[in-house]
Amino acid sequence: MCRTTGVSRAGFYRAWQEREPKKEETELRGRIQQIVLQHRRNYGYRRVKKDLKDQGWVVNRKRVARIMAEDNLLSVRKRRYILTTQSAPDLPVFRNLAATMKLTGINQLWVADITYIHLQEQFLYLAVVLDAYSRRVVGWSLDDTLQTCLVVGALRNAIAQRRPEPGLVHHSDRGSQYAAREYITLLEKYGIEPSMSRAGNPYDNARCESFIKTLKAEEIYTRQYRDRADMELHMSAFLDQYYNYHRLHSALGYRSPASFEQSLRSRAEEQMSFFRHEEIYRSDVAENREAL
């Protein structure tokens, strides 16, 4: 469009910023999100600014740094860390426990991630927690901030719904929200073991990545949300009703997560019933032998 009209991209963005500042700000945040995620959170604000400049954006480095700080997109130095009871200014990085787990049931491994949703004049952020065995969404939270409260809300929702026994493993990437003291304290309170992906390896959290891809393809990209209230309504319908109860998964034998979990419960009840009948049978045999 700029080439056709003979206008430079930089001039277009400057005029757009003066004419529609809210939309320009939202679009800029979206471009920064794309750049940071494309480079797996390894880019600092200087590299992001250079990438924006190559795309035609005229933006001050301080503004880029401010937006990245507000959205928790600043790159975090990854270093070896030993968790102690004393608080430390550095964020912890936990061992990847999920990589060696062989799942046999629900509430053994939860996986968590965050994605962003671009509305017309703002961003909303969605945090989700999935049961890795059944692929069921057990907790989610929607907010206009990427602060720790976003992921804490999703985790609290999951705990309230599932009431897991101690020993459950919670796996996430190395985002600062999941390493925050408030989040780790909540995990420790319920006996949940934290686990994190290896640096620069998205396949470690493939189940959650796959879910987010499905969510965007089947819900987010198919609608134009009017506002936050409209989006929350549709998100609740998709996650709590359609995805958990109706969407079929090839990995689950083409059953929905809820149907798959129900089959697990039915199988467990049948086994318990079998053992009870076996005990009754053995008791009868013992009584007959005593009578003889």
C-alpha positions in Angstrom: 0.0 0.0 0.0 2.8 2.4 0.8 4.6 1.6 -2.4 1.4 2.2 -4.4 0.7 5.6 -2.8 4.4 6.7 -2.7 4.4 7.0 1.0 7.2 5.7 3.3 6.3 3.2 5.9 7.8 5.4 8.6 5.6 8.3 7.5 2.5 6.1 7.5 3.2 4.9 11.0 3.8 8.5 12.2 0.6 9.7 10.7 -1.3 6.7 12.1 0.1 7.4 15.6 -1.2 11.0 15.5 -4.6 10.0 14.0 -5.4 6.8 16.0 -3.0 6.5 18.9 -4.9 3.6 20.7 -4.9 1.4 17.6 -1.3 2.3 16.9 -0.3 1.4 20.4 -2.2 -1.9 20.2 -0.6 -2.8 16.8 2.8 -1.9 18.2 2.3 -4.2 21.2 1.3 -6.9 18.8 4.4 -6.5 16.7 6.6 -6.6 19.8 4.8 -9.7 21.0 5.4 -11.4 17.6 9.1 -10.5 17.5 9.8 -11.6 21.1 7.9 -15.0 20.7 9.5 -15.6 17.3 12.9 -15.3 18.9 11.8 -17.4 22.0 12.1 -14.5 24.5 15.8 -14.1 23.8 15.6 -10.6 22.3 16.2 -7.6 24.4 14.6 -4.2 23.7 17.6 -3.1 21.4 17.2 -6.0 19.0 13.4 -5.7 19.1 13.7 -2.0 18.2 16.0 -2.9 15.3 13.5 -5.4 14.1 10.7 -2.9 14.3 12.8 -0.3 12.4 13.3 -2.9 9.6 9.6 -3.2 9.4 9.2 0.5 9.0 8.2 1.5 12.6 9.6 4.7 14.0 9.7 4.1 17.8 11.9 5.2 20.6 13.9 2.5 22.4 12.6 3.7 25.7 9.1 3.1 24.6 10.0 -0.4 23.4 11.6 -1.1 26.7 8.6 0.2 28.6 6.1 -1.9 26.6 8.3 -5.0 27.1 8.5 -4.4 30.8 4.8 -3.8 31.1 4.1 -7.1 29.2 6.8 -9.1 31.0 8.7 -9.6 27.7 12.1 -8.6 28.8 14.6 -11.4 28.3 15.5 -13.2 31.5 19.1 -14.4 32.2 18.9 -18.2 32.6 21.3 -19.4 35.3 21.6 -22.4 37.5 19.6 -21.9 40.7 19.1 -23.9 43.9 15.8 -23.3 45.6 16.0 -22.5 49.3 13.6 -21.1 51.9 15.2 -17.7 51.6 13.9 -15.3 49.0 16.3 -14.3 46.3 16.1 -11.5 43.7 16.9 -14.0 40.9 14.1 -16.1 39.4 14.4 -19.9 39.9 14.6 -22.4 37.1 13.4 -25.9 37.9 14.4 -29.2 36.5 12.3 -30.7 33.7 10.5 -33.5 35.6 7.8 -33.9 32.9 10.4 -35.3 30.4 10.8 -38.5 32.3 7.2 -39.1 33.4 5.1 -42.0 32.1 1.5 -41.0 32.7 -1.1 -43.5 33.8 -3.9 -41.3 35.0 -5.2 -37.8 35.5 -3.8 -35.3 38.1 -0.3 -36.6 37.6 1.0 -33.9 35.3 -0.5 -30.4 34.6 0.9 -28.2 31.8 0.5 -24.5 31.7 1.0 -21.7 29.2 0.0 -18.1 28.2 -1.2 -16.7 24.9 -2.3 -13.2 23.9 -5.5 -12.1 22.1 -5.5 -9.0 20.0 -8.7 -7.0 20.2 -9.3 -3.8 18.2 -7.9 -1.4 20.8 -6.3 -3.6 23.5 -4.7 -6.9 24.3 -6.1 -9.6 26.6 -4.0 -12.4 27.9 -5.2 -16.0 28.5 -3.5 -18.4 31.0 -4.5 -22.0 30.8 -3.7 -25.2 32.8 -4.3 -28.6 31.2 -4.3 -32.1 32.5 -1.6 -33.7 30.3 -3.2 -37.2 30.4 -6.8 -36.2 29.4 -6.0 -32.9 27.6 -8.8 -31.3 29.7 -8.7 -27.6 30.5 -8.8 -27.7 34.3 -8.2 -23.9 34.9 -8.0 -20.7 32.9 -7.8 -17.0 33.6 -8.2 -13.9 31.4 -6.8 -10.5 32.1 -5.4 -7.3 30.5 -2.0 -7.7 32.2 0.8 -10.2 32.0 1.6 -9.9 35.7 1.7 -12.9 38.0 -1.9 -12.5 39.0 -2.9 -13.8 35.5 -1.3 -17.3 36.0 -2.2 -17.4 39.7 -5.8 -17.0 38.8 -5.6 -20.0 36.4 -3.8 -22.2 38.9 -6.3 -21.4 41.7 -9.1 -22.2 39.4 -7.5 -25.6 38.5 -6.9 -26.5 42.1 -10.4 -25.6 43.1 -11.9 -27.8 40.4 -9.6 -30.8 40.7 -8.4 -30.8 44.3 -5.2 -32.8 43.4 -3.3 -35.0 45.9 0.3 -33.9 46.7 2.8 -35.1 44.2 1.3 -33.6 41.1 3.8 -32.1 38.7 3.2 -28.7 37.2 5.1 -28.0 34.0 5.5 -24.7 32.2 8.1 -22.7 30.2 10.6 -20.5 31.9 8.4 -17.4 31.8 8.9 -15.0 34.7 5.3 -15.4 35.8 5.7 -19.1 36.5 8.9 -18.5 38.4 7.5 -15.7 40.6 7.6 -16.2 44.4 3.7 -15.9 44.7 3.3 -18.7 42.1 5.9 -21.0 43.5 4.5 -20.5 47.0 1.0 -21.6 45.8 2.4 -24.7 44.3 4.3 -25.6 47.5 1.2 -25.0 49.6 -0.7 -27.8 47.7 2.3 -30.1 47.4 2.7 -29.6 43.7 6.1 -30.1 42.1 7.3 -27.4 39.7 8.9 -28.4 36.4 10.2 -26.2 33.6 11.1 -26.7 29.9 14.7 -26.6 28.8 15.9 -23.3 27.5 14.9 -22.7 23.9 13.0 -26.0 23.5 9.2 -25.5 22.9 8.7 -29.2 22.4 9.0 -29.8 26.1 5.6 -28.2 26.5 4.1 -29.6 23.3 0.7 -30.5 24.7 0.0 -27.0 25.7 1.5 -25.5 22.5 -0.8 -27.8 20.6 -3.8 -26.8 22.6 -3.2 -23.1 22.0 -2.8 -23.7 18.3 -6.2 -25.4 18.3 -7.7 -22.6 20.4 -6.6 -19.9 18.0 -7.5 -21.9 14.9 -11.0 -22.9 16.0 -12.0 -20.0 18.2 -9.9 -16.9 18.3 -9.2 -16.5 14.6 -12.8 -17.3 13.6 -14.4 -14.4 15.5 -14.3 -10.6 15.9 -14.8 -9.9 19.6 -16.6 -6.6 20.4 -15.0 -6.1 23.8 -13.6 -8.0 26.8 -17.0 -9.0 28.0 -17.9 -10.5 24.6 -14.6 -12.4 24.5 -14.9 -13.8 28.0 -18.4 -15.1 27.2 -17.2 -16.9 24.0 -14.0 -18.1 25.7 -16.0 -19.7 28.5 -18.3 -21.4 26.0 -15.4 -22.8 24.0 -13.2 -24.0 26.9 -15.8 -25.1 29.5 -18.4 -26.4 27.2 -17.2 -27.2 23.7 -13.6 -28.2 24.1 -13.9 -30.2 27.4 -17.1 -31.9 26.6 -17.5 -32.2 22.8 -14.3 -31.8 20.9 -12.8 -35.1 19.9 -9.1 -35.9 20.2 -7.3 -38.5 18.2 -4.8 -39.0 21.1 -7.8 -40.0 23.2 -9.3 -42.5 20.8 -11.5 -39.8 19.3 -13.2 -38.9 22.5 -13.6 -35.6 24.3 -11.6 -35.0 27.5 -14.6 -35.3 29.7 -15.7 -38.6 28.0 -12.2 -40.0 28.3 -12.0 -39.2 32.0 -15.4 -40.8 32.5 -14.2 -44.0 30.8 -11.3 -44.0 33.3 -13.7 -43.7 36.2 -15.9 -46.4 34.8 -12.9 -48.7 34.4 -11.8 -48.0 38.0 -15.3 -48.8 39.3 -15.4 -52.1 37.4 -12.0 -53.1 38.9 -13.1 -52.2 42.4 -16.4 -54.2 41.8 -14.4 -57.2 40.6 -12.1 -57.1 43.7 -15.1 -56.9 46.0 -16.8 -59.9 44.3 -13.5 -61.7 44.5 -13.3 -61.1 48.2 -16.9 -62.3 48.7 -16.1 -65.5 46.6 -13.0 -66.2 48.6 -14.9 -65.7 51.9 -17.6 -68.2 50.8 -15.0 -70.7 49.8 -13.3 -70.4 53.2 -16.6 -70.9 55.1 -17.4 -74.0 53.0 -14.0 -75.5 53.8 -14.5 -74.8 57.5 -17.9 -76.5 57.4 -16.4 -79.6 55.8 
